[in-house]
């Protein structure tokens, strides 16, 4: 009986993880891709080497990033580059990659809010 319960729990957790990864990111107010992470909305905007994450609440209103920590992992083919993001404005986290970020790159955002909630979301350009 223990094994059957463990198997059911494992399938339930796997299904939830797959469901979370298979939805499309929405377009954010600044034209970037936006998705939910750590209880907030994170909008990814890239330009050249600059990575910007705009943070919004559930009503898509700017949310202060004081006390937030964030990083991204930029994957270009077999190349991986970690980038630390820092708060730069009211609802903005920003960092610079060493190389320009172009189409086909995958960016995984790891975010921790001031309230201590954390999570990850992946964007594919």
TIRO-2110 file (N, C-alpha, C; in Angstrom, 1 decimal):
// TIRO-2110
0.8, -1.2, 0.0, N, 1, A
0.0, 0.0, 0.0, CA, 1, A
0.9, 1.3, 0.0, C, 1, A
2.0, 1.2, 0.8, N, 2, A
2.9, 2.4, 0.8, CA, 2, A
3.4, 2.7, -0.6, C, 2, A
3.8, 1.7, -1.3, N, 3, A
4.4, 1.8, -2.6, CA, 3, A
3.4, 2.4, -3.6, C, 3, A
2.1, 2.0, -3.5, N, 4, A
1.1, 2.5, -4.4, CA, 4, A
0.8, 4.0, -4.1, C, 4, A
0.8, 4.4, -2.8, N, 5, A
0.6, 5.8, -2.5, CA, 5, A
1.8, 6.6, -3.0, C, 5, A
3.0, 6.1, -2.8, N, 6, A
4.2, 6.8, -3.3, CA, 6, A
4.2, 7.0, -4.8, C, 6, A
3.7, 5.9, -5.5, N, 7, A
3.6, 6.0, -6.9, CA, 7, A
2.6, 7.0, -7.4, C, 7, A
1.5, 7.1, -6.7, N, 8, A
0.4, 8.1, -7.1, CA, 8, A
1.0, 9.5, -6.8, C, 8, A
1.6, 9.7, -5.7, N, 9, A
2.2, 11.0, -5.4, CA, 9, A
3.2, 11.4, -6.4, C, 9, A
4.1, 10.5, -6.8, N, 10, A
5.1, 10.8, -7.8, CA, 10, A
4.5, 11.2, -9.1, C, 10, A
3.5, 10.5, -9.6, N, 11, A
2.8, 10.8, -10.8, CA, 11, A
2.1, 12.2, -10.7, C, 11, A
1.5, 12.5, -9.6, N, 12, A
0.8, 13.7, -9.4, CA, 12, A
1.8, 14.9, -9.5, C, 12, A
3.0, 14.7, -8.8, N, 13, A
4.0, 15.8, -8.8, CA, 13, A
4.6, 15.9, -10.2, C, 13, A
4.8, 14.9, -10.9, N, 14, A
5.4, 14.9, -12.2, CA, 14, A
4.4, 15.6, -13.2, C, 14, A
3.1, 15.3, -13.1, N, 15, A
2.1, 15.9, -13.9, CA, 15, A
2.0, 17.4, -13.7, C, 15, A
2.1, 17.8, -12.4, N, 16, A
2.1, 19.3, -12.1, CA, 16, A
3.3, 20.0, -12.7, C, 16, A
4.4, 19.4, -12.6, N, 17, A
5.7, 20.0, -13.1, CA, 17, A
5.6, 20.1, -14.6, C, 17, A
5.1, 19.1, -15.3, N, 18, A
5.0, 19.1, -16.7, CA, 18, A
3.9, 20.1, -17.2, C, 18, A
2.8, 20.2, -16.5, N, 19, A
1.8, 21.2, -16.8, CA, 19, A
2.3, 22.6, -16.6, C, 19, A
3.2, 22.8, -15.6, N, 20, A
3.7, 24.2, -15.4, CA, 20, A
4.7, 24.6, -16.5, C, 20, A
5.4, 23.6, -17.1, N, 21, A
6.4, 23.9, -18.1, CA, 21, A
5.8, 24.0, -19.5, C, 21, A
4.6, 23.5, -19.7, N, 22, A
4.1, 23.5, -21.1, CA, 22, A
3.2, 24.6, -21.4, C, 22, A
3.1, 25.7, -20.6, N, 23, A
2.2, 26.8, -21.0, CA, 23, A
3.1, 27.9, -21.6, C, 23, A
2.4, 28.7, -22.4, N, 24, A
3.1, 29.7, -23.2, CA, 24, A
3.2, 31.0, -22.3, C, 24, A
4.3, 31.7, -22.3, N, 25, A
4.5, 32.9, -21.6, CA, 25, A
3.6, 34.0, -22.3, C, 25, A
3.0, 34.9, -21.6, N, 26, A
2.2, 36.0, -22.1, CA, 26, A
3.1, 37.2, -22.5, C, 26, A
2.5, 38.1, -23.3, N, 27, A
3.2, 39.3, -23.6, CA, 27, A
3.0, 40.3, -22.4, C, 27, A
4.1, 40.9, -22.0, N, 28, A
4.0, 41.8, -20.9, CA, 28, A
3.8, 43.3, -21.3, C, 28, A
3.6, 44.2, -20.4, N, 29, A
3.4, 45.6, -20.7, CA, 29, A
4.5, 46.3, -21.5, C, 29, A
5.7, 45.8, -21.4, N, 30, A
6.9, 46.4, -22.1, CA, 30, A
7.2, 45.6, -23.3, C, 30, A
6.4, 44.7, -23.8, N, 31, A
6.6, 44.0, -25.0, CA, 31, A
7.4, 42.7, -24.8, C, 31, A
7.8, 42.4, -23.6, N, 32, A
8.6, 41.1, -23.4, CA, 32, A
7.7, 40.0, -23.0, C, 32, A
8.3, 38.8, -22.9, N, 33, A
7.6, 37.6, -22.5, CA, 33, A
7.4, 37.7, -21.0, C, 33, A
6.2, 37.3, -20.5, N, 34, A
5.9, 37.4, -19.1, CA, 34, A
5.3, 36.1, -18.6, C, 34, A
5.8, 35.7, -17.4, N, 35, A
5.3, 34.4, -16.8, CA, 35, A
5.3, 34.6, -15.3, C, 35, A
4.6, 33.7, -14.6, N, 36, A
4.6, 33.7, -13.1, CA, 36, A
5.8, 33.0, -12.6, C, 36, A
6.3, 33.5, -11.5, N, 37, A
7.4, 32.9, -10.8, CA, 37, A
7.4, 33.5, -9.3, C, 37, A
7.5, 32.6, -8.4, N, 38, A
7.6, 33.0, -7.0, CA, 38, A
6.4, 33.9, -6.5, C, 38, A
5.3, 33.7, -7.1, N, 39, A
4.1, 34.5, -6.7, CA, 39, A
4.0, 35.9, -7.3, C, 39, A
4.9, 36.2, -8.3, N, 40, A
4.8, 37.5, -9.0, CA, 40, A
4.9, 37.2, -10.5, C, 40, A
4.6, 38.3, -11.3, N, 41, A
4.8, 38.2, -12.7, CA, 41, A
6.1, 38.8, -13.1, C, 41, A
6.9, 38.0, -13.9, N, 42, A
8.2, 38.5, -14.3, CA, 42, A
8.2, 38.6, -15.8, C, 42, A
8.5, 39.8, -16.3, N, 43, A
8.6, 40.1, -17.7, CA, 43, A
10.1, 40.2, -18.1, C, 43, A
10.4, 39.3, -19.1, N, 44, A
11.8, 39.3, -19.6, CA, 44, A
11.9, 40.2, -20.9, C, 44, A
12.9, 41.2, -20.8, N, 45, A
13.1, 42.0, -22.0, CA, 45, A
14.7, 42.0, -22.2, C, 45, A
15.1, 41.7, -23.4, N, 46, A
16.5, 41.7, -23.7, CA, 46, A
16.8, 42.7, -24.8, C, 46, A
18.0, 43.2, -24.7, N, 47, A
18.5, 44.2, -25.8, CA, 47, A
20.0, 44.1, -25.8, C, 47, A
20.5, 43.5, -26.9, N, 48, A
22.0, 43.3, -26.9, CA, 48, A
22.5, 42.4, -25.9, C, 48, A
23.3, 42.9, -24.9, N, 49, A
23.8, 42.1, -23.8, CA, 49, A
23.0, 42.3, -22.5, C, 49, A
22.0, 43.3, -22.6, N, 50, A
21.3, 43.6, -21.3, CA, 50, A
20.1, 42.7, -21.1, C, 50, A
19.9, 42.2, -19.9, N, 51, A
18.8, 41.4, -19.5, CA, 51, A
18.0, 42.2, -18.5, C, 51, A
16.8, 42.4, -18.7, N, 52, A
15.9, 43.2, -17.8, CA, 52, A
14.7, 42.3, -17.4, C, 52, A
14.5, 42.2, -16.1, N, 53, A
13.3, 41.5, -15.6, CA, 53, A
12.4, 42.6, -14.9, C, 53, A
11.2, 42.9, -15.5, N, 54, A
10.3, 43.8, -14.8, CA, 54, A
9.4, 43.0, -14.0, C, 54, A
9.1, 43.4, -12.7, N, 55, A
8.3, 42.6, -11.8, CA, 55, A
7.0, 43.3, -11.6, C, 55, A
5.9, 42.5, -11.6, N, 56, A
4.5, 43.0, -11.5, CA, 56, A
3.8, 42.1, -10.5, C, 56, A
2.8, 42.7, -9.9, N, 57, A
1.9, 41.9, -9.0, CA, 57, A
0.8, 41.2, -9.8, C, 57, A
-0.1, 40.6, -9.2, N, 58, A
-1.2, 39.9, -9.9, CA, 58, A
-2.1, 40.7, -10.8, C, 58, A
-2.2, 42.0, -10.5, N, 59, A
-3.0, 42.9, -11.3, CA, 59, A
-2.1, 43.6, -12.3, C, 59, A
-0.9, 43.1, -12.5, N, 60, A
0.1, 43.6, -13.5, CA, 60, A
0.4, 45.1, -13.2, C, 60, A
0.6, 45.4, -11.9, N, 61, A
1.0, 46.7, -11.5, CA, 61, A
2.5, 46.6, -11.0, C, 61, A
3.3, 47.6, -11.3, N, 62, A
4.7, 47.5, -10.9, CA, 62, A
4.9, 47.1, -9.4, C, 62, A
5.8, 46.2, -9.1, N, 63, A
6.0, 45.8, -7.7, CA, 63, A
7.5, 46.0, -7.4, C, 63, A
7.7, 46.7, -6.3, N, 64, A
9.1, 47.1, -5.9, CA, 64, A
9.9, 45.9, -5.7, C, 64, A
11.2, 46.0, -6.2, N, 65, A
12.1, 44.9, -6.1, CA, 65, A
13.1, 45.0, -5.0, C, 65, A
12.9, 45.9, -4.1, N, 66, A
13.8, 46.1, -3.0, CA, 66, A
13.8, 44.8, -2.2, C, 66, A
15.0, 44.2, -1.9, N, 67, A
15.0, 42.9, -1.2, CA, 67, A
15.0, 41.7, -2.1, C, 67, A
14.8, 41.8, -3.4, N, 68, A
14.7, 40.7, -4.3, CA, 68, A
16.2, 40.3, -4.6, C, 68, A
16.4, 39.0, -4.9, N, 69, A
17.6, 38.6, -5.5, CA, 69, A
17.2, 37.8, -6.8, C, 69, A
18.1, 37.9, -7.8, N, 70, A
17.7, 37.1, -9.0, CA, 70, A
19.0, 36.9, -9.8, C, 70, A
18.9, 35.8, -10.6, N, 71, A
20.0, 35.5, -11.5, CA, 71, A
19.3, 34.8, -12.7, C, 71, A
20.1, 34.8, -13.8, N, 72, A
19.6, 34.1, -15.0, CA, 72, A
20.7, 33.2, -15.5, C, 72, A
20.3, 32.1, -16.2, N, 73, A
21.3, 31.3, -16.9, CA, 73, A
20.9, 31.4, -18.4, C, 73, A
21.8, 32.0, -19.2, N, 74, A
21.6, 32.1, -20.6, CA, 74, A
22.2, 30.9, -21.3, C, 74, A
21.5, 30.2, -22.1, N, 75, A
22.0, 29.1, -22.8, CA, 75, A
21.9, 29.4, -24.3, C, 75, A
23.0, 29.3, -25.0, N, 76, A
23.1, 29.5, -26.4, CA, 76, A
23.8, 28.3, -27.0, C, 76, A
23.0, 27.4, -27.5, N, 77, A
23.5, 26.1, -28.0, CA, 77, A
24.2, 25.3, -26.8, C, 77, A
25.5, 25.0, -26.9, N, 78, A
26.1, 24.3, -25.8, CA, 78, A
26.8, 25.3, -24.8, C, 78, A
26.7, 26.6, -25.1, N, 79, A
27.3, 27.6, -24.2, CA, 79, A
26.3, 28.1, -23.1, C, 79, A
26.8, 28.1, -21.9, N, 80, A
26.0, 28.5, -20.8, CA, 80, A
26.7, 29.7, -20.1, C, 80, A
25.9, 30.7, -19.7, N, 81, A
26.4, 31.9, -19.1, CA, 81, A
25.5, 32.4, -17.9, C, 81, A
26.0, 32.3, -16.7, N, 82, A
25.2, 32.8, -15.6, CA, 82, A
25.4, 34.3, -15.5, C, 82, A
24.3, 35.0, -15.1, N, 83, A
24.3, 36.5, -15.0, CA, 83, A
23.5, 36.8, -13.7, C, 83, A
24.1, 37.6, -12.8, N, 84, A
23.5, 38.1, -11.6, CA, 84, A
22.7, 39.4, -12.0, C, 84, A
21.4, 39.4, -11.5, N, 85, A
20.6, 40.6, -11.7, CA, 85, A
20.5, 41.4, -10.4, C, 85, A
20.5, 42.7, -10.6, N, 86, A
20.4, 43.6, -9.4, CA, 86, A
19.2, 44.6, -9.6, C, 86, A
18.6, 45.0, -8.5, N, 87, A
17.5, 46.0, -8.6, CA, 87, A
18.1, 47.3, -9.1, C, 87, A
17.5, 47.9, -10.1, N, 88, A
18.0, 49.2, -10.6, CA, 88, A
16.9, 50.3, -10.6, C, 88, A
15.7, 49.9, -10.5, N, 89, A
14.6, 50.9, -10.4, CA, 89, A
13.5, 50.3, -9.6, C, 89, A
12.3, 50.9, -9.5, N, 90, A
11.3, 50.5, -8.7, CA, 90, A
10.9, 49.0, -8.9, C, 90, A
10.7, 48.6, -10.1, N, 91, A
10.3, 47.2, -10.3, CA, 91, A
11.2, 46.5, -11.3, C, 91, A
12.4, 46.9, -11.4, N, 92, A
13.3, 46.4, -12.4, CA, 92, A
14.5, 45.7, -11.8, C, 92, A
14.9, 44.5, -12.3, N, 93, A
16.1, 43.8, -12.0, CA, 93, A
16.9, 43.7, -13.3, C, 93, A
18.2, 44.0, -13.3, N, 94, A
18.9, 44.1, -14.6, CA, 94, A
20.3, 43.6, -14.4, C, 94, A
20.8, 43.0, -15.5, N, 95, A
22.2, 42.5, -15.6, CA, 95, A
22.7, 42.5, -17.0, C, 95, A
24.0, 42.3, -17.2, N, 96, A
24.6, 42.3, -18.5, CA, 96, A
25.3, 41.0, -18.8, C, 96, A
25.0, 40.4, -19.9, N, 97, A
25.7, 39.2, -20.3, CA, 97, A
27.0, 39.6, -21.0, C, 97, A
27.9, 38.6, -21.2, N, 98, A
29.2, 39.0, -21.9, CA, 98, A
29.0, 39.0, -23.4, C, 98, A
28.0, 38.3, -24.0, N, 99, A
27.7, 38.3, -25.4, CA, 99, A
26.3, 38.6, -25.6, C, 99, A
26.0, 39.2, -26.8, N, 100, A
24.6, 39.5, -27.1, CA, 100, A
23.7, 38.3, -27.1, C, 100, A
22.4, 38.5, -26.7, N, 101, A
21.4, 37.5, -26.5, CA, 101, A
20.5, 37.6, -27.8, C, 101, A
20.5, 36.5, -28.5, N, 102, A
19.7, 36.5, -29.8, CA, 102, A
18.7, 35.4, -29.8, C, 102, A
18.0, 35.3, -31.0, N, 103, A
17.0, 34.3, -31.1, CA, 103, A
17.5, 32.9, -30.9, C, 103, A
16.7, 32.1, -30.3, N, 104, A
17.2, 30.7, -30.1, CA, 104, A
17.8, 30.5, -28.7, C, 104, A
18.1, 31.6, -28.0, N, 105, A
18.7, 31.5, -26.6, CA, 105, A
17.5, 31.1, -25.7, C, 105, A
17.9, 30.3, -24.6, N, 106, A
17.0, 30.0, -23.6, CA, 106, A
17.5, 30.7, -22.3, C, 106, A
16.6, 31.3, -21.6, N, 107, A
17.0, 32.0, -20.4, CA, 107, A
16.1, 31.5, -19.2, C, 107, A
16.8, 31.0, -18.2, N, 108, A
16.2, 30.5, -17.0, CA, 108, A
16.4, 31.5, -15.9, C, 108, A
15.3, 32.0, -15.4, N, 109, A
15.3, 33.1, -14.3, CA, 109, A
15.1, 32.4, -13.0, C, 109, A
16.0, 32.6, -12.0, N, 110, A
15.8, 32.2, -10.7, CA, 110, A
15.6, 33.4, -9.8, C, 110, A
14.5, 33.5, -9.1, N, 111, A
14.1, 34.7, -8.4, CA, 111, A
13.7, 34.4, -7.0, C, 111, A
14.1, 35.2, -6.1, N, 112, A
13.7, 35.2, -4.7, CA, 112, A
13.2, 36.5, -4.3, C, 112, A
11.9, 36.5, -3.8, N, 113, A
11.3, 37.8, -3.4, CA, 113, A
11.7, 38.3, -2.1, C, 113, A
11.4, 39.5, -1.7, N, 114, A
11.7, 40.1, -0.4, CA, 114, A
11.0, 39.3, 0.7, C, 114, A
9.8, 38.7, 0.4, N, 115, A
9.1, 37.9, 1.3, CA, 115, A
9.7, 36.4, 1.5, C, 115, A
10.7, 36.1, 0.7, N, 116, A
11.4, 34.8, 0.8, CA, 116, A
10.8, 33.7, -0.1, C, 116, A
9.9, 34.0, -1.0, N, 117, A
9.4, 33.1, -1.9, CA, 117, A
10.4, 33.0, -3.1, C, 117, A
10.6, 31.8, -3.5, N, 118, A
11.6, 31.6, -4.6, CA, 118, A
11.0, 30.7, -5.7, C, 118, A
11.6, 30.8, -6.9, N, 119, A
11.2, 29.9, -8.0, CA, 119, A
12.0, 30.2, -9.2, C, 119, A
11.7, 29.4, -10.2, N, 120, A
12.4, 29.5, -11.5, CA, 120, A
11.3, 29.5, -12.6, C, 120, A
11.7, 30.2, -13.7, N, 121, A
10.9, 30.1, -14.9, CA, 121, A
11.9, 30.2, -16.1, C, 121, A
11.5, 29.5, -17.2, N, 122, A
12.4, 29.4, -18.4, CA, 122, A
11.7, 30.1, -19.5, C, 122, A
12.4, 30.9, -20.2, N, 123, A
11.9, 31.6, -21.4, CA, 123, A
12.8, 31.1, -22.6, C, 123, A
12.2, 30.9, -23.7, N, 124, A
12.9, 30.6, -25.0, CA, 124, A
12.7, 31.7, -26.0, C, 124, A
13.8, 32.3, -26.4, N, 125, A
13.7, 33.4, -27.4, CA, 125, A
13.5, 32.9, -28.8, C, 125, A
END
